[in-house]
Amino acid sequence: MFEFFSQLSYPGLFLISFLAATLLPISSEIFVASMIVAKFNPIAVLLVATAGNFCGASTNYFIGKFGGDFVLSKYFKIDQKKQKKAEKFYKKFGAPSLFFSWLPVIGDPLCVVPGILHLNFLTFSFWVFFGKMARYFFTIKIAEEIVNLVIK
């Protein structure tokens, strides 16, 4: 599967990063790290992966805003337990909790909750974008360190 996306280069990275931020169970970190190993430009990888992942998270926000419970239960099969866990996390920590939208299990539903609650999209964007970017920044740094250890 990576071979398919690596042949697509940056558009493939955008697509996999987008899909990873939706409610589909896909991880983009391996693709980001693999592109670093393959000597793609780290800044371009950071920007493309962040943009794709942010767009996927924004899709979740708008699903929450315009579809809410109906879409989550009917099409994505998000159970009430997972949704309540994300809502509890969001209500406890507020908008800054969106910085952690990259976390497994609660990250994707966490982006739906602000849509349901009609949080200002600019506030949503600020926290989600920088959270996603920080995650990819550290993924790239770790991949670069591993590459440097192997080359030496």
C-alpha positions as CSV (number, residue, x, y, z in Angstrom):
1,M,0.0,0.0,0.0
2,F,2.9,2.4,0.8
3,E,4.3,1.8,-2.6
4,F,1.1,3.1,-4.2
5,F,1.0,6.2,-2.1
6,S,4.8,6.9,-2.4
7,Q,4.4,6.8,-6.2
8,L,1.8,9.5,-5.8
9,S,4.4,11.5,-3.9
10,Y,3.0,14.6,-2.2
11,P,-0.6,14.2,-3.5
12,G,-0.5,10.6,-2.0
13,L,0.8,12.0,1.3
14,F,-2.0,14.6,1.3
15,L,-4.6,11.9,0.6
16,I,-3.4,9.4,3.3
17,S,-3.1,12.3,5.8
18,F,-6.6,13.4,5.0
19,L,-8.0,9.9,5.3
20,A,-6.1,9.4,8.6
21,A,-7.9,12.4,10.2
22,T,-11.4,11.2,9.2
23,L,-13.2,8.6,11.1
24,L,-11.4,5.8,9.1
25,P,-8.8,3.8,11.0
26,I,-5.7,4.8,9.1
27,S,-2.3,6.0,10.5
28,S,-0.3,8.5,8.5
29,E,2.8,8.6,10.6
30,I,4.4,5.6,8.8
31,F,4.0,7.3,5.4
32,V,5.5,10.6,6.8
33,A,8.4,8.7,8.2
34,S,8.9,6.7,5.0
35,M,9.0,9.8,2.9
36,I,11.7,11.2,5.2
37,V,13.7,8.0,4.8
38,A,13.2,8.3,1.0
39,K,14.7,11.8,1.2
40,F,11.7,13.9,0.4
41,N,11.9,17.5,1.6
42,P,11.1,17.5,5.3
43,I,9.4,21.0,5.2
44,A,7.2,20.0,2.3
45,V,6.3,16.7,4.0
46,L,5.4,18.6,7.2
47,L,3.2,21.1,5.3
48,V,1.5,18.6,3.0
49,A,0.8,16.1,5.8
50,T,-0.5,18.9,8.1
51,A,-2.7,20.3,5.4
52,G,-4.2,16.9,4.6
53,N,-4.7,16.0,8.2
54,F,-6.2,19.4,9.0
55,C,-8.6,19.1,6.0
56,G,-9.7,15.7,7.3
57,A,-10.3,17.0,10.8
58,S,-12.2,19.9,9.3
59,T,-14.4,17.4,7.6
60,N,-15.2,15.8,11.0
61,Y,-16.0,19.3,12.3
62,F,-18.5,19.9,9.5
63,I,-20.0,16.4,9.9
64,G,-20.6,17.3,13.5
65,K,-22.0,20.8,12.7
66,F,-24.4,19.7,9.9
67,G,-25.0,16.0,10.6
68,G,-24.2,15.4,14.2
69,D,-25.6,12.3,15.9
70,F,-27.4,11.0,12.8
71,V,-24.3,10.8,10.6
72,L,-22.1,9.4,13.4
73,S,-24.5,6.6,14.4
74,K,-25.8,5.7,11.0
75,Y,-22.8,5.9,8.7
76,F,-19.7,5.9,10.8
77,K,-21.0,3.5,13.6
78,I,-19.4,5.7,16.3
79,D,-20.9,4.3,19.5
80,Q,-22.2,6.5,22.2
81,K,-19.4,5.5,24.6
82,K,-16.7,6.8,22.3
83,Q,-18.6,10.0,21.5
84,K,-19.3,10.6,25.2
85,K,-15.6,10.1,26.0
86,A,-14.7,12.7,23.4
87,E,-17.4,15.1,24.7
88,K,-16.3,14.7,28.3
89,F,-12.6,15.4,27.3
90,Y,-13.7,18.4,25.3
91,K,-15.9,19.8,28.0
92,K,-13.3,19.3,30.7
93,F,-10.5,21.1,28.8
94,G,-12.3,23.3,26.3
95,A,-10.9,24.4,22.9
96,P,-7.3,23.8,23.9
97,S,-8.1,20.1,24.0
98,L,-8.3,20.2,20.2
99,F,-4.5,20.5,20.2
100,F,-4.6,16.8,21.0
101,S,-6.9,15.9,18.1
102,W,-4.1,13.7,16.8
103,L,-4.5,11.2,19.7
104,P,-5.7,7.7,18.8
105,V,-9.2,6.6,19.6
106,I,-10.6,10.0,20.8
107,G,-8.9,12.4,18.3
108,D,-11.3,11.9,15.4
109,P,-14.5,12.1,17.5
110,L,-12.9,15.0,19.4
111,C,-13.0,17.0,16.1
112,V,-16.7,16.2,15.6
113,V,-17.8,17.5,19.1
114,P,-16.9,21.2,18.4
115,G,-19.0,21.0,15.2
116,I,-21.9,19.6,17.2
117,L,-21.4,22.4,19.8
118,H,-21.0,25.0,17.0
119,L,-17.5,26.2,18.2
120,N,-16.1,29.0,16.0
121,F,-14.3,27.5,13.1
122,L,-11.3,29.8,13.5
123,T,-10.8,28.7,17.1
124,F,-11.2,25.1,16.0
125,S,-8.7,25.6,13.2
126,F,-6.1,27.3,15.4
127,W,-5.9,24.4,17.9
128,V,-6.3,21.6,15.5
129,F,-3.8,22.9,12.9
130,F,-1.0,23.4,15.4
131,G,-1.7,20.1,17.2
132,K,-1.5,18.3,13.9
133,M,1.7,20.2,12.8
134,A,3.4,19.5,16.2
135,R,2.7,15.7,15.8
136,Y,4.2,15.6,12.3
137,F,7.1,17.8,13.3
138,F,8.1,15.3,16.0
139,T,7.4,12.3,13.7
140,I,9.8,13.9,11.1
141,K,12.4,14.7,13.7
142,I,12.3,11.1,15.0
143,A,12.6,9.7,11.4
144,E,15.5,12.0,10.7
145,E,17.3,10.8,13.8
146,I,16.8,7.2,12.9
147,V,18.1,7.9,9.4
148,N,21.1,9.6,10.8
149,L,21.8,6.7,13.2
150,V,21.6,4.2,10.4
151,I,23.8,6.2,8.0
152,K,26.6,6.8,10.6
